């Protein structure tokens, strides 16, 4: 078998350079900086979609990504037998710490810049579902899960948690739907979809590496065309659930707004999005789906965490937005 640490760089035009094998990928140090070569399971169409988007972002003035690098033949991927490899910029920085205010500021500024530069760059292949409809659908799934459990002759530990928590979380969901209905969300959503605005959707700590004092945004596999306030609300939700909550949510919005001005009623919309109990709802949907990807013990532990943190989360959100 050929030595991939030698052959892979050569296939990508990096002759004379050897790769260092890391966890599941190869790193090559080039005169222009380190690059990463790794095998991917996505098809060429998806690779091309990400390649084109990241290229557009770079040209629009947002180079702080792990953009895909072309092969000498101009393709964004290399096919070796049944394997597909891509080469991208390697950002060896550390992930942000949600308990470090300086990191949060850098990440929010990075997110705001990404949103500002990505307006109109998306290709809307399928009509996204507005949250007004997504909320109603999710509430229906919760009701169905409760009915399913009540018909069961024997309840699991997770079933018991559901039955106890369902009424309260159904009320949370209803409050969020009512709050969102009082805003201009649908108008902003329609405008964003028609323009082709981009949402990242996976704003985890590891996707905000800080390298040489600059925060980057990586991993664009879950990008969609949607209203970008979804991303901002998702970031604040993650901050509220994973930090010591030292920074007021109003300050988080202020940091973002300085880079990318927020639209009218943005604060009310974000409050409605944060009211909706997505972690609870997604866990319920995942558990009672036909294709489970976790053990009952693990998901029960996960639900315990969600229920335990809910009061503090609500306190943080309500103290700022109400």
C-alpha positions in Angstrom: 0.0 0.0 0.0 1.3 3.4 -0.9 2.5 5.7 1.9 -0.3 8.3 2.1 1.9 10.7 4.0 3.9 11.0 0.8 1.5 10.3 -2.0 -1.5 12.4 -0.8 0.5 15.7 -0.7 1.8 15.0 -4.2 -1.6 14.3 -5.6 -2.7 17.8 -4.3 0.3 19.4 -6.0 2.5 19.6 -2.8 5.4 17.7 -4.3 8.4 17.2 -2.0 6.3 17.7 1.2 5.4 15.0 3.6 2.2 14.9 5.7 2.0 14.2 9.4 -0.8 11.9 10.3 -3.1 13.2 13.0 -6.4 11.9 14.3 -8.2 10.9 11.2 -6.5 13.4 8.9 -3.1 14.5 7.5 -1.4 17.8 8.1 1.1 19.3 5.6 3.1 22.4 6.5 3.4 24.6 3.3 5.0 28.0 2.7 1.4 29.5 2.8 0.5 27.8 6.1 -0.6 24.4 7.3 -3.3 22.5 5.3 -5.4 19.4 6.2 -6.1 16.5 3.9 -8.8 14.1 5.0 -11.2 11.5 3.7 -14.8 12.5 3.5 -18.0 10.5 3.3 -20.1 13.2 1.6 -20.6 13.2 -2.2 -19.0 15.4 -4.8 -22.2 17.5 -5.1 -22.0 18.4 -1.4 -18.3 19.1 -1.6 -18.8 21.4 -4.5 -21.6 23.2 -2.6 -19.3 23.9 0.3 -16.4 24.7 -2.0 -18.4 27.4 -3.9 -19.8 28.9 -0.7 -16.5 29.2 1.0 -14.9 30.7 -2.1 -17.7 33.3 -2.2 -17.2 34.1 1.4 -13.5 34.6 0.9 -14.1 36.9 -2.1 -16.7 38.8 -0.1 -14.2 39.6 2.6 -14.5 36.8 5.1 -11.4 34.6 4.9 -11.6 33.3 8.4 -12.7 29.8 7.5 -11.2 26.4 6.7 -11.8 26.9 3.0 -11.3 24.0 0.6 -8.2 24.1 -1.7 -8.4 23.0 -5.3 -6.3 20.2 -6.7 -3.9 21.0 -9.6 -6.7 19.9 -12.0 -9.1 22.5 -10.5 -11.3 20.0 -8.7 -12.1 20.5 -5.0 -11.7 16.8 -4.3 -9.4 13.9 -5.1 -10.9 10.4 -5.8 -8.7 7.4 -5.0 -10.6 4.2 -5.7 -13.7 4.4 -3.4 -12.2 7.1 -1.2 -12.7 10.8 -1.6 -10.2 13.2 -0.1 -10.3 17.0 0.2 -7.7 19.5 1.3 -8.6 22.5 3.3 -6.8 25.2 5.3 -5.8 23.9 8.7 -6.5 26.2 11.6 -4.6 24.7 14.6 -6.1 27.1 17.2 -7.8 26.4 20.4 -11.6 26.4 20.7 -13.4 29.2 22.5 -14.1 29.0 26.2 -17.7 30.1 27.0 -16.5 31.2 30.4 -14.0 33.7 29.0 -15.5 37.1 28.1 -12.7 37.9 25.7 -13.4 34.6 23.7 -17.1 35.3 23.6 -16.5 38.8 22.2 -14.2 37.4 19.5 -16.7 34.7 18.6 -19.6 37.1 18.4 -17.6 39.5 16.2 -16.7 36.6 14.0 -20.3 35.4 13.7 -21.5 39.0 13.0 -18.9 39.4 10.3 -19.8 36.0 8.7 -23.4 37.0 8.6 -22.8 40.4 7.1 -20.5 39.0 4.4 -22.8 36.0 3.6 -26.0 37.9 2.9 -27.4 36.7 -0.4 -24.7 34.1 -1.0 -26.8 31.0 -0.4 -28.5 28.8 -2.9 -32.0 27.8 -1.7 -32.6 24.3 -3.1 -35.5 23.5 -0.7 -37.9 25.9 0.9 -37.0 26.1 4.6 -39.7 25.7 7.2 -40.4 28.9 9.1 -40.2 28.5 12.9 -43.9 29.3 13.3 -44.6 26.0 11.5 -41.6 24.2 13.0 -42.8 25.0 16.5 -46.3 23.7 15.8 -44.9 20.5 14.3 -42.6 19.9 17.3 -45.4 20.5 19.7 -47.4 17.9 17.8 -44.6 15.4 18.2 -44.5 16.1 21.9 -48.2 15.3 22.2 -47.8 12.2 20.2 -44.9 11.0 22.4 -47.1 11.5 25.5 -49.9 9.5 24.0 -47.4 6.8 23.0 -46.1 6.5 26.6 -49.5 6.5 28.2 -50.5 3.5 26.0 -47.4 1.6 27.0 -47.9 -1.1 29.7 -44.5 -0.4 31.2 -42.7 2.9 31.5 -38.9 3.4 31.3 -37.1 6.0 33.4 -37.1 8.3 30.4 -40.9 7.8 29.9 -41.4 8.9 33.5 -39.4 12.0 33.0 -41.4 12.8 29.9 -44.8 12.4 31.6 -43.7 14.6 34.5 -42.1 17.4 32.4 -44.4 17.4 29.4 -47.1 19.9 30.7 -44.5 22.5 31.8 -42.6 22.2 28.5 -45.7 22.3 26.4 -46.5 25.6 28.2 -42.9 26.9 27.4 -43.5 26.1 23.8 -46.8 27.8 23.7 -45.4 30.9 25.3 -42.6 31.0 22.7 -45.1 30.6 19.8 -47.2 33.4 21.1 -44.2 35.7 21.6 -43.0 35.0 18.1 -46.4 35.6 16.6 -46.3 39.2 17.9 -43.2 40.1 16.0 -42.3 40.7 12.3 -40.5 37.3 12.2 -42.3 36.0 9.1 -41.5 39.2 7.1 -37.8 39.0 8.0 -37.8 35.2 7.3 -39.3 35.6 3.8 -36.9 38.4 2.9 -33.9 36.3 4.1 -35.0 33.3 2.1 -35.6 35.3 -1.0 -32.2 36.9 -0.7 -30.4 33.7 0.1 -29.0 34.6 3.5 -26.8 32.0 5.2 -27.1 30.3 8.6 -24.3 28.2 10.0 -26.4 26.2 12.4 -23.6 24.5 14.3 -22.1 27.1 16.6 -20.3 24.8 19.0 -17.1 25.7 20.7 -14.9 23.6 18.4 -16.2 25.5 15.4 -14.8 28.8 16.7 -11.0 28.1 16.8 -8.9 31.1 17.8 -5.5 31.2 16.0 -3.0 34.0 16.2 -5.5 36.2 18.0 -8.2 35.8 15.4 -11.4 33.9 15.7 -12.4 31.7 12.8 -15.6 29.9 11.9 -15.3 26.4 10.5 -17.4 23.3 9.5 -20.0 24.4 7.1 -21.6 21.0 6.6 -25.0 22.1 8.1 -25.3 25.5 6.4 -28.8 26.5 5.3 -30.6 29.5 3.8 -32.6 31.0 6.6 -33.0 34.1 8.8 -29.6 34.7 10.5 -31.2 35.6 13.9 -31.5 31.8 14.3 -27.7 31.6 14.6 -27.5 34.4 17.0 -30.2 33.0 19.2 -28.5 29.6 19.0 -25.2 31.1 20.2 -26.9 32.9 23.1 -28.7 29.7 24.0 -25.4 27.8 24.1 -23.8 30.5 26.2 -26.7 30.5 28.7 -26.5 26.7 29.0 -22.7 26.3 29.0 -21.2 29.2 30.9 -21.3 31.0 34.2 -23.7 33.6 32.6 -21.6 36.6 33.6 -22.3 38.5 30.4 -25.8 39.9 30.1 -27.6 38.8 26.9 -28.2 42.5 26.1 -24.4 42.9 26.0 -24.1 39.9 23.7 -26.5 41.6 21.3 -24.6 44.9 21.6 -21.3 43.2 20.6 -22.9 41.6 17.5 -24.8 44.8 16.6 -21.6 46.8 16.4 -20.5 44.6 13.5 -23.8 43.7 11.8 -26.7 45.9 12.7 -29.7 44.0 13.9 -33.1 44.5 12.1 -36.2 46.0 13.8 -37.7 43.8 16.5 -34.7 41.6 16.6 -34.5 41.5 20.4 -38.2 40.4 20.6 -37.6 37.7 18.0 -34.5 36.4 19.7 -36.3 36.3 23.0 -39.1 34.2 21.5 -36.5 31.8 20.0 -34.8 31.5 23.3 -38.1 30.8 25.1 -38.7 27.7 22.9 -37.3 24.6 24.7 -35.3 23.2 21.8 -33.0 21.0 23.8 -36.0 19.3 25.5 -38.0 18.9 22.3 -35.1 17.6 20.2 -34.2 15.0 22.9 -37.8 13.8 23.0 -38.0 13.6 19.2 -34.8 11.7 19.0 -35.7 9.2 21.7 -39.1 8.3 20.3 -38.0 8.2 16.7 -37.6 4.9 15.0 -33.8 5.4 14.5 -32.2 5.8 17.9 -28.5 6.6 18.0 -28.0 6.5 21.7 -28.5 4.2 24.7 -31.5 4.7 27.0 -29.1 5.4 30.0 -27.2 8.1 28.1 -30.3 9.9 26.9 -31.9 9.7 30.4 -28.8 11.4 31.8 -29.0 14.0 29.1 -32.6 14.7 29.9 -31.8 15.0 33.6 -29.2 17.7 32.7 -31.8 19.6 30.6 -34.4 19.6 33.4 -31.9 20.5 36.1 -30.6 23.6 34.2 -34.0 24.9 33.0 -34.7 27.2 35.9 -31.3 28.9 35.8 -31.6 29.2 32.0 -35.1 30.8 32.3 -33.9 33.2 35.0 -31.0 34.4 32.7 -33.3 34.9 29.7 -36.1 36.5 31.5 -33.9 38.9 33.5 -32.7 40.5 30.3 -35.5 40.3 27.8 -38.6 40.8 29.8 
